[in-house]
Amino acid sequence: MNKLNEEQLGAMRSVATVVFMEVGTGEIVPFLQTTDDSVREMLNDINDRKKLDAALSVIAGIIDKHLNDSEGMKA
C-alpha cells in the first residue's frame, strides 16, 4: 500500500467509489460510482473496462473467500 504524506492528503479528491455488495445469490459484486467525466470516459473504453472488471473481480473473490472462511469459523 502506498503511504501518503500530509501534503498529498490535502491534494486528494474523490474520483470514484467502489462498493462491494452481497447479492441474493450470495455472490459479492462490485459497483463503481463516479461523478468524474474522465473516469466515465475510461469506463467507456472496452480495454480499460475489461482490466477494471478483472481487478474488481479479484478483489470481490478475496472478500467472498474471507466471508466464507469467517462463517466457517463461527460454525
Secondary structure, 3 states (H helix, E strand, C coil): CCCCCHHHHHCCCCCCEEEEEECCCCCEEEEEECCCHHHHHHHHCHHHHHHHHHHHHHHHHHHHHHHHHHHHHHC
